[in-house]
Amino acid sequence: MNKLLLISILLVASFSEAKTLVISDIDDTIKVSNILSKSRSAGSFFDDDSRFVGMAEVYQALQNQIPDIEFHYVSLAPKALMQEQHSDFLTENSFPVTKLHMNSGIKQDPELKQKVIRALLKYEHPDLVIYFGDNGQFDTIVYDQMTKEFPQIPSVSYIREAYSRLGDSQYPTMPGQIGFVTSVEVTLDLISKQILPLSSYKNIQDIVYDRLLKDDGHENFGPMVFPHWQDCRDFKWQWQIKNPPQKLTAIMNAIEQRCQ
């Protein structure tokens, strides 16, 4: 075969391969940080244990289901101060990682997330982008902007309702974005969109349910469902489940009570 023709075929193949990108924030999305509180966020600096239960398992389920998936974590934290801490957190809590993107300088670049995501979408040509963030800082605005800049790329945005417009949140979940409080809602939604199989559900449900039985309402360290400071009054349940199992009913009741 002509060498030039072979190279052309390989190049076309490399860009035609289906690919899913997971683009995830860290603080208050998968790690319990309370980034809007200077004192509590400072206390989370060396904390590798405080995580929202079930999120690593959701990411693992995506990795197991989608062979060509990539996981990109984008944080506004300065690389010099937090790269080791963020890397340790992801590794020790078994989050699949393709690359960690952070601010190269001490001073935050507020446009970092847009720059990183824009470059990824232009280079990777993904068939699907799954965004994970929270409503504490910029994620809602950034993901909405990227969705509008790349309307040809299918995407879904999941936003943790860590804060409320009635409280500290200046960046509430925007139209088209899916608010969530626990990893159960994310899993239900991914199943409804046929991104994850139904078989992924039980493991996530059991993890969240078991943790809820241990939570006492004052959680501030370690794996948890609801940190004591979380304000999820903006959250609205939007999944219609016929005859929900007992554990899901308990989770739904806990969410309703916690977020009222």
C-alpha positions in Angstrom: 0.0 0.0 0.0 1.2 3.5 -0.8 2.8 4.9 2.4 1.0 8.3 2.1 -2.3 6.6 1.7 -1.7 4.4 4.8 -0.8 7.5 6.8 -4.0 9.2 5.7 -6.1 6.2 6.7 -4.5 6.1 10.1 -5.1 9.8 10.6 -8.7 9.5 9.7 -9.2 6.5 12.0 -7.6 8.4 14.9 -10.2 11.2 14.6 -13.2 9.0 13.8 -12.8 6.8 16.9 -15.7 7.5 19.4 -14.5 9.0 22.6 -16.2 10.2 25.8 -14.6 12.8 28.0 -15.4 13.2 31.6 -14.5 16.7 32.8 -14.6 17.1 36.5 -14.0 19.7 39.2 -12.6 18.5 42.5 -13.4 20.7 45.5 -17.1 20.4 46.5 -17.8 18.2 43.6 -16.0 14.9 44.6 -14.0 16.2 47.6 -15.7 17.8 50.6 -13.9 21.2 50.9 -16.5 23.9 51.6 -14.5 26.2 49.3 -16.6 29.2 50.1 -15.5 29.2 53.7 -11.8 30.3 54.1 -11.4 28.5 57.5 -13.0 25.2 56.5 -11.4 25.1 53.0 -8.0 25.7 54.6 -8.6 22.8 56.9 -9.2 20.5 53.9 -5.7 21.3 52.4 -4.1 18.1 53.6 -7.4 16.1 53.9 -7.4 13.1 51.5 -10.2 11.3 53.3 -13.2 13.7 53.1 -15.1 12.7 49.9 -18.6 12.4 48.7 -19.4 8.7 48.9 -20.3 7.0 45.6 -18.6 9.4 43.2 -15.5 7.3 42.7 -17.7 4.4 42.0 -19.8 6.4 39.4 -16.5 7.3 37.6 -15.3 3.7 37.8 -18.6 2.5 36.4 -18.2 4.9 33.5 -14.6 3.6 33.0 -15.8 0.0 32.9 -18.7 0.7 30.6 -17.0 2.9 28.0 -13.6 1.6 26.7 -12.3 4.8 25.2 -13.2 7.2 28.0 -10.9 9.9 29.4 -11.1 11.6 32.8 -9.8 15.2 33.0 -9.9 17.0 36.3 -9.7 20.8 36.1 -9.1 22.8 39.2 -8.5 26.5 39.7 -6.2 25.7 42.6 -2.5 26.7 42.1 -0.4 23.8 40.9 2.6 24.7 43.2 0.4 24.4 46.3 -2.1 21.7 45.5 -0.9 19.4 42.8 0.4 16.8 45.2 -2.6 17.1 47.4 -5.1 16.7 44.5 -3.2 13.9 43.0 -3.0 12.0 46.3 -6.8 12.5 46.8 -7.6 11.1 43.4 -5.3 8.2 43.7 -6.1 7.2 47.3 -9.8 7.3 46.6 -9.6 5.3 43.4 -10.8 7.9 40.9 -9.7 7.1 37.4 -7.4 9.8 36.0 -6.2 10.7 32.6 -4.9 14.1 33.5 -5.1 16.7 36.2 -5.2 20.4 35.0 -4.4 23.2 37.4 -3.3 26.8 37.5 0.5 27.0 36.7 1.0 30.1 38.8 0.0 31.2 42.4 -2.5 33.7 41.0 -5.7 32.1 39.8 -6.5 32.4 36.1 -10.3 32.6 36.2 -10.4 31.5 32.5 -8.4 28.4 33.1 -11.3 26.0 32.9 -12.6 27.5 29.6 -9.1 27.3 28.1 -8.5 23.7 29.1 -11.9 22.5 28.1 -11.8 24.4 24.8 -8.5 22.9 23.9 -9.6 19.4 24.8 -12.8 19.6 22.7 -10.9 21.0 19.7 -8.2 18.3 19.9 -10.2 15.3 21.0 -13.4 15.7 18.9 -15.4 13.7 21.4 -18.7 12.1 20.8 -19.9 12.9 24.3 -18.8 15.1 27.2 -19.9 14.5 30.7 -19.3 17.5 33.0 -19.3 17.3 36.8 -19.1 20.4 39.0 -20.8 22.3 41.8 -22.6 25.6 42.3 -19.9 27.2 44.5 -17.5 28.7 41.9 -17.8 29.2 38.2 -18.6 25.6 37.1 -22.2 26.3 36.1 -21.1 29.3 34.0 -18.1 27.5 32.4 -20.1 24.4 31.5 -22.9 26.5 30.1 -20.5 28.5 28.0 -18.7 25.4 26.7 -22.0 23.8 25.7 -23.0 26.9 23.8 -19.5 27.2 22.1 -19.6 23.5 21.0 -23.3 22.8 20.2 -22.3 20.1 17.8 -20.8 18.0 20.7 -23.4 16.2 22.8 -22.9 16.9 26.5 -24.5 16.6 29.9 -23.7 18.7 33.0 -24.1 17.5 36.5 -24.0 20.1 39.2 -23.7 19.3 42.9 -26.1 21.4 44.9 -23.5 22.2 47.6 -24.8 25.7 48.2 -28.0 27.6 47.7 -29.1 30.9 46.2 -30.8 31.4 49.6 -27.4 31.2 51.1 -23.9 31.5 49.7 -24.2 30.4 46.0 -23.6 33.1 43.4 -23.5 30.6 40.6 -26.8 28.5 40.7 -27.5 25.6 38.5 -28.5 26.8 35.1 -31.2 25.7 32.7 -30.3 22.4 31.1 -27.9 21.4 33.9 -28.8 18.6 36.2 -28.6 19.4 39.9 -27.8 16.5 42.3 -27.2 16.0 46.0 -25.9 12.4 46.1 -24.3 10.0 43.6 -27.6 8.1 43.4 -29.2 10.8 41.3 -26.2 11.0 39.0 -26.4 7.2 38.5 -30.2 7.3 37.8 -29.7 10.0 35.3 -26.8 8.3 33.5 -28.9 5.1 33.3 -31.9 7.0 31.9 -29.6 8.4 29.2 -28.3 4.8 28.5 -24.8 5.9 29.3 -24.6 3.4 32.2 -26.4 0.1 32.3 -29.1 -0.6 35.0 -26.6 -3.1 36.6 -24.6 -0.1 37.8 -27.3 1.2 40.1 -27.4 -1.2 43.1 -23.7 -0.7 44.1 -24.1 3.1 44.2 -27.4 2.9 46.1 -25.9 0.5 48.7 -22.9 2.7 49.2 -25.0 5.8 49.8 -27.6 4.0 51.9 -25.0 2.4 54.2 -23.2 5.7 54.7 -26.5 7.5 55.5 -27.1 5.0 58.3 -23.8 6.1 59.9 -24.1 9.9 59.3 -25.3 11.8 62.3 -25.8 15.2 60.7 -22.6 16.7 61.9 -20.2 15.3 59.3 -17.0 17.3 58.7 -14.3 14.6 58.0 -14.1 11.3 56.1 -16.5 9.8 53.6 -19.9 11.2 53.8 -23.2 11.9 52.0 -24.1 15.3 53.5 -21.4 17.5 55.1 -22.9 19.5 57.9 -22.5 22.8 56.0 -24.2 21.7 52.8 -27.1 23.9 51.7 -29.2 22.1 49.1 -32.4 24.1 49.3 -32.4 24.7 45.6 -32.4 21.0 44.8 -35.5 19.5 43.0 -35.9 15.8 42.5 -36.7 15.1 38.9 -36.6 11.4 38.4 -39.9 9.4 38.2 -39.3 6.0 39.7 -42.2 3.5 39.9 -42.2 1.4 43.0 -38.8 2.5 44.3 -36.9 0.0 46.3 -36.8 0.5 50.1 -33.3 1.8 50.1 -34.0 4.4 47.4 -37.1 5.5 49.3 -34.9 6.0 52.4 -32.4 8.0 50.4 -35.1 10.2 48.8 -36.6 10.8 52.2 -33.2 11.8 53.6 -32.6 14.2 50.7 -36.0 15.8 51.2 -35.4 16.2 54.9 -31.9 17.5 54.5 -32.7 20.0 51.6 -36.0 21.4 52.8 
